Amino acid sequence: NIGSTQNLSYIDEEPGTFALEFKATAYNDSLIRSYQVSVLDPYDLYFRPKTESISEFISEIIEYKPAPGQYINKNFGTPEAAQSIIGGKTNILSLGAWGGYVLFSFDHTIENREDDKDFVIYGNAMNGHSEPGIVQVSFDENGNGLPDDSWYELAGSAHQTEETLLDYEVTYNNPGAHANVPWTDNRETQDSILVNSFNTQNYYPLFIQEEEAVSFNGTRVYPVINQEGFVSVDALKWGYVDNFDENYDTYGGNAMKLDWAVDDEMNAVKLRGIDFVRVYTGALGNTGWLGEISTEIKGASDLSMVE
């Protein structure tokens, strides 16, 4: 018995064809009807298979919204730079300071390979200089080709540490010139993205819709920043982009696993495959003359087509 109310709302968790019996009773009369109900799996409906003409690399940049940074509005931080990482892994795109992101897709569904990594995102990390980015993924559940379905974060090693903030938010304000970019967060902290003499343009992204101020929300992680001598940033153990972990050289980037996916409550989510990927800068900090921590990526690949 799945319900005895006048209006029934019921979601079956498993696909298949089921018999549904409906019975209505009023006074001494009753009406009984039987139906065959088909419950379809969105993954079976909208999974995009590999074909002979597909590419292992990114096929489309859907959105590029960086946070302020020293490379924004020039070379590595323009809409043109975002388009340049399609189809390869040699060009560089900067996401700016914490929260800045790029959203992209492949020309097929990236499948969850049991007990193996699923895709790799290329960056420009080096030993002693990591700028960890966080990855979010989504499957096109409604089949409309748009990234408007449920999103899940791939939780890396730092997501479970005490200092990590899972509900962080920052608002950056446009200074209108080459000047420090002030920001405030939802922890009542105020600070600035500092300008330097090497990059003399306005660091606030002038090509986004939000002309005066822009806000980002997500997870903030805390890599160790070594300020003594030549400033360096230690890598997080695993699960982040532009992060020189122990497997970085093996893949030429950071290999990601869909089994790391969690929902907003940090509950594990089982994904059979994904269509959309969002990468955002996960740390907020200043590294002296090297500038702000800003995740850079150079592209991404389906590991099932690389290995």
N, C-alpha and C positions, 0 to 999 in steps of 0.2 A: 504494500500500500504506500504509494508515494504522495498522497494528498487527499484531503477530504473537505477542502474549502471550495467556495464558489469560483474563485480565481486561482489557477495553479501556475506557479513559477518553478520550473525544475530544470536543472542542468545535469545531464549525464556525463560522467567523467571519462567514459570509454566509448570509442566509435563502434558502430555496428548497426544492425537492424533489429528492432525490438517490437514486441506486441504490446500495445497499450489498450486496456479496456476502460471504457468510460461508462459510468452508471449515474443516472440522475433520478432522484426519487422525490415525488411530491404527493402528499396524502397517500392514497392507495395505489397510485400509478408509478411506474418506473420505466426508464428508457435505458437500454444498454447498447453500446456501439463498440466495435473493435477496430483498431487501426494498426497499420504497420508504420513504425516511425524509424526513419534513417538518421543516424547521428554520424556526421562526417568529421574527420580529423583535418583541421586547417593545413597541417603539414603535408598530408597526402594531396590536398587540393592545390596548394600553392608552392610546393617545393619546385625549385628551378634546377633541373639536372645539368650535368656537364654535357657539352656537345663538342664536336670537332673544332668549332670556331671560337671557343671560349678562351679567356686569358687567365693566367694565374694571378695577375696584378689587379689593382684598383681599376674599375671601369668608369666610375662617376664620382665627382665631388658634389655632394648635395648641399652642403652649407659649410662656410668657413667664417667663424666669428672668433677672432683672437682677442685676448686681453692685451692691455698695453705692454709694450716691450721695445727694446732697442732696435730690433729688426723689423718692427711693424711700420708699414707705409713705405718700405724700400726692400730691395732684393728678396729676402726670404719671407717677407710678411705682407704679401699682396694677394689679391684674388688670382692674379696670373700665376703666382708661385704655387697657389693651391692646385690650379689646373695642371701644373707641370709634374706633379707626382702621380698622375694617371699613367698606367701602363709601364711603370718602371720602378727603379729603386736608387736612382743617382741624384736627382734634384732634392732640394731641402725646403721644407716648409716649417716656419716657426709659429707656435701657438701662443706666444706671448706669456705673460705671467699667469698666476693661478687662475684656473677656470676657463681660459681660452681654449677653443676646441675646433676640430674639423670633423665633419660627418661625411662618410663615404660608403659606397657599395661596390660589390663585385657583379659580374654578369651572370652569376649562378649562385646557388645557395651553398654556403660553407657548411659542410656536414661535421657533426660531432663524431670524431674517431675515437672509439673506446680505447682507453689506456694509452692515448697518444696525444701530442699537441696538434692543434687544428689549423692555426694560421700564424704568420709571423709579421710583425710590424718593424720596419727598418728605421733606425735613428742614426744619430752621430755621436753616441756616447763613447767615452774613453775611460780608461782606468783612472779613477780619481776625479772624473767629471761626469756625473750622472744627473739628469734632470727628469725625474720620474713622471711619466704620464699615466693616467688611468684610462682603462678601456671599458666602454659600455657596448652592449650588443642587443639586437632586436630581430625577430622574425616577422615577415610580412603576413600576419595572421588574417588580415582581411583581403589580401590579394590585390590591393589597389596600387601597389608600387610606391607607396609613400611611407616615410618613417613615422607613422602615427599610431603604432601599436605599442605593446608593453616593452619597456626597456629594462635591462638587467646589467648590473655592474660585475665585472670580473674581479673578484676579491683576491688581491695578492697578499703577500706575507705581512704587510704592515696594517692591513685592514683590521686585524684582531688585536693590535697593540693599544695600550691604554691612552696614549697621547693622540692617536688618530681621531680626527673629527669627522663624523659621518653626516652631519647636517650643517655644513659650513656654507657661508654666503659672503661674498665680497662685492662692493660697489665701487667702481672706478669713475673718477670725474675727469672730464676733458679739460686740461689746463689751457688749451688754445694756442700753444706754442711749444717750443723746445724747452720744457720745464718739467720738474718732478711731477709725477702723476699721483695725486692724492687718492687714497682709498680708505674705506671704512668696512668693518665686517660685523657680523651678527654677534660678536663677543665684545662689542664696544671698544674695539681696537682701531686706532687711526695711524696710518703710516703712508709711505709714498713709494712708488716705483721710481728709482733714481735714474736720472739721465747721466750721460757721460760725454766726453769730448770726441769720441770716435764716431758717434751717430748723432747728428745734430738736427734731425727732423722731430716733429711732434710724435711722441710714442703712443698716443691714443689712436686706435684704429679709426681713420677718417672715412672708411668706406662702408661701415656698418650702419644700420638704420638708427641706432641710438646715438645721436650726435652729441649730447651733453653728458650723459652718464650711462654706464652699462653695468648690469649685475649678473653674477654667475653663482650657481649653487652646486654643491656636490660634496665630495670627500677630500679632506686635506690630510696629506701624509707628511712626515717629518724626517727626511734624510739627514744624516749628520753632516753639517757644514763645518769644515776645518778652516778657521780664519787665520791660523798661524802661518807666516811665510807665504808661499804660493797657495792661494785659496783653492780648496778642493771640496768635492761633494761625494760622500760615500754612496755606493749603490745599495738599494734595498735588496733583500734576499731573492725574491722572485715575484713575477706577476705584474710588472710595470714596463712601460715603453721608454725608450731612450735611457735605459738603465743598464749599467755595465755589470750584469749579474754573471754567475759562473758559466752560463751557457750562451752568453752574448756572442762570443767568437764562433761558436759552433754554427749558429744560425745566421750570423751577420746582422743580428737584430734580436728582438725579444719574441720568443715563441709563446703563444697564448693558447689556453685550453678552455673550451666552453664549459667544462665541468666545474670551473671556478665561479660560475654565475650565481649571483644571489639577488634576492628581491630587496625592497626598501627596508625590510626588517632583518636583513642579513640572514635570511633563510635560504638554504641551497635550492636551486632551481634546475631541473633536468631539461636541457635543450637538445633537440635532435639536430638542429641546424639554425643558421642565422643568415639574414640578408643585409643588415645595416650595421655599421660600426661607427662609434663616436669615440674619439680620443681627446682628452683634455689634460692640461697641465695640472699635476696633482700636488705640487709643493709651492710654497710661497716664501721667498727669501732673497737676500742680496748676496752676491759673491764678489764683492769688491770691484776691481777694474773689469772683471768678466761680466758684470751686469747682473740682472735678475735671473733667477731660475726660470727657464722657459723651455718646455718640451719641444723638440724638433723631430719631425718624422720625414722619411725619404720614400715612403711607399709601404705596400703590404702585399703579401702573397698567400695563396691557398697552399698550405703545406702538403696536401694530398697530391698536388701537381708539381711539387718541388723535389720531394724525396724520391 
